[in-house]
Amino acid sequence: MGKPAVVGVAGLAVDRDDGSVTVGGRTVGDGTFVTIDGTSGEVALGSPRVVADAADEHVHRLLAWADDVSGDHSAREDTQRLDAAHAALRHR
């Protein structure tokens, strides 16, 4: 397990013939990227940019651990820091 999941959506209609989904009067076609915030339930079309609050101590701690795992403490984008940690863990 260990995977986030949406377990219920009120008012959602799926058209299996054309692969579309309709909710709240809006229809989304097959292959459309949909993002669901697992905390608030907010739904957004596309892949929204994820921005953490710069003052969030937990994010800073996670990123520091990622730097320790990768061994790279250079200045770079947060996603690059996490990617480097994942790569280091895969090669252990």
C-alpha positions in Angstrom: 0.0 0.0 0.0 1.5 3.3 1.0 0.0 5.1 -2.0 -2.4 8.1 -1.7 -5.8 7.5 -3.1 -9.1 9.3 -3.8 -11.8 7.0 -2.5 -14.9 8.9 -3.3 -16.1 11.7 -5.6 -19.7 12.9 -5.4 -21.3 14.0 -8.7 -18.7 12.4 -11.0 -19.9 10.9 -14.2 -17.6 8.7 -16.4 -18.4 8.1 -20.1 -16.7 4.8 -20.9 -17.5 5.1 -24.6 -15.4 8.3 -25.2 -13.2 8.1 -22.0 -14.4 11.5 -20.7 -15.3 12.5 -17.2 -17.8 15.1 -16.2 -18.0 16.8 -12.8 -19.4 20.2 -11.8 -20.6 20.8 -15.4 -17.1 20.5 -16.8 -16.1 17.6 -19.1 -12.5 16.5 -19.3 -11.3 14.3 -22.1 -9.3 11.1 -22.0 -5.6 11.8 -21.5 -6.1 15.1 -19.8 -3.7 15.5 -16.8 -5.8 16.1 -13.6 -4.2 17.0 -10.2 -6.1 16.3 -7.0 -4.9 17.9 -3.7 -5.1 15.0 -1.2 -5.5 17.4 1.7 -8.0 19.9 0.5 -9.7 17.8 -2.3 -9.1 20.7 -4.7 -9.0 19.5 -8.4 -7.0 21.3 -11.0 -6.5 20.6 -14.7 -2.9 20.2 -15.7 0.2 19.8 -13.6 0.3 22.8 -11.2 3.6 24.0 -10.0 4.2 22.9 -6.4 5.5 25.6 -4.2 6.3 25.0 -0.5 6.3 27.8 2.0 9.9 29.0 2.3 9.5 29.1 6.1 8.3 25.5 6.3 10.9 23.9 8.6 9.8 20.4 7.6 10.5 21.0 4.0 14.0 22.4 4.8 14.7 19.4 7.0 13.6 17.0 4.2 15.8 18.8 1.6 18.8 18.8 4.0 18.4 15.0 4.4 18.2 14.7 0.6 21.4 16.6 0.3 23.1 14.3 2.9 21.9 11.2 1.0 23.2 12.5 -2.4 26.3 14.1 -0.9 25.7 17.2 -3.0 25.2 20.4 -1.0 25.4 22.8 -3.9 22.7 25.4 -4.6 20.0 24.1 -7.0 16.3 23.7 -7.5 14.5 21.6 -4.8 13.3 19.1 -7.4 17.0 18.5 -8.4 17.9 18.0 -4.8 15.3 15.3 -4.4 16.1 13.7 -7.8 19.8 13.5 -6.7 18.8 11.7 -3.5 16.6 9.3 -5.3 19.4 8.5 -7.8 21.8 7.9 -4.9 19.4 5.6 -3.1 18.8 3.6 -6.3 22.5 3.0 -6.7 23.2 1.8 -3.1 
